C-alpha cells in the first residue's frame, strides 16, 4: 500500500473501531488533532534518528499521557497515525468552514 492508502485505512479504522467520528472530531476545535499529529510525526522522526524536538513533542500532545501511543520502533506506523490525525483535522476544518459559510448566508 502507498502512504496515502495506509493513512486512509488507518483513518477508517479510527472511525470504525475507536469511534472517532466526524461528530467526535468536531469537538476538538483548538488544534488538538493537529497537535496530536505533530507529536506522532516527531516521535517517528526520533525513531529514525532525529535527536531534536523531544520536549516539544511532549508539549504538543493534547490529551492524557496514556492516550499517547506511537507505534513502538515503527516510524512508518507512527507516521500513518500522524497522517490519519491530519486528515481528520483537515476534514474538521472543511466542515467548520461550510458551517460558517452557511451561518453567514
Secondary structure, DSSP 8 states (H G I E B T S, - for coil): --HHHHHHHHHHHIIIII---HHHHTT--SSHHHHHHHHHHHHHHHHTT--S-HHHHHHH--S-GGG----TT-HHHHHHHHHHHHHHHHHHHHHHHHHHHHHH-
